[in-house]
Amino acid sequence: MTLRARASKPLSWMTIILACIGATACVHPAGQQATQSLPWSNAGQMLLVTTAEWDADTGTLRRYTRTPEGWRQDGNDIEVSVGRSGAAWGIGLHPTQDDGGPIKQEGDGRAPAGVFAIGDAFGYAGTADTALPYTQMQASSYCMDVADSPLYNRIVDAKVVGEAAVQGSTEPMRLDLHNMGDQRYSRGFVIRHNPQAVPGAGSCIFAHVWKAAGAPTAGCTAMDAPMMQSLYGWLQPTMHPVFVLLPDAEYERLRAAWQLPG
């Protein structure tokens, strides 16, 4: 739940100017927060996905490393698929947006837009060549997408929490065993959308292997298996990597204030 601040008198331009003296970055108070206080200011790696518009189900992924001169793109642009209904504002590291864009809801088929921390990797194999913390999924592993469950938006093992606790989940993590050899979750990692598990705000958001080239998802970001393997080797937890997804117009609106690549 978002608490709204009590209304206050508009600031004069003189007040704004005085407040900015000596600051390393400043924006109009009606815009975004000052860049030096962004929650992802310590990010040394960024995965950036841009889409043509809110309802687009494909996009372009670029990976960046922060250098003293700014963000440097590593490798080529990558074709990805996103939610079958496009994207919508999610809950992550970014401030709440009130620009009229759609808001992510459970089951809406939209990928969450915004800036998000990157969580653990997962897959079918016993081990993986990645610096990310990695967990092998089992036939009993589920991600809970049941909004009123106390386990909502968590990957759990039915052998630990009990079979009754995972009833109703539509997200078994071993799709190969539950869905005729499906390889989508053979490699993937968690995108930390809705980390406080707000009921109904959306759950189980991953980057993973796509079912077929360009095939949209239920809200995740998907790509071919070789590229997912490449990201496994590239991502370094010590560099505090973040995942960013924005439609082109929102990217241009927020790029400077959010310290996104130029």
Beta strands, then each sheet from edge to edge (+ up, - down):
strand 1: 45-51
strand 2: 58-67
strand 3: 70-81
strand 4: 86-89
strand 5: 110-123
strand 6: 134-136
strand 7: 141-143
strand 8: 155-157
strand 9: 187-191
strand 10: 206-209
strand 11: 221-223
strand 12: 242-247
sheet 1: 3+ 2- 1+ 12+ 5- 4-
sheet 2: 3+ 2- 1+ 12+ 5- 6-
sheet 3: 3+ 2- 1+ 12+ 5- 9+ 10- 11-
sheet 4: 7+ 8-
end
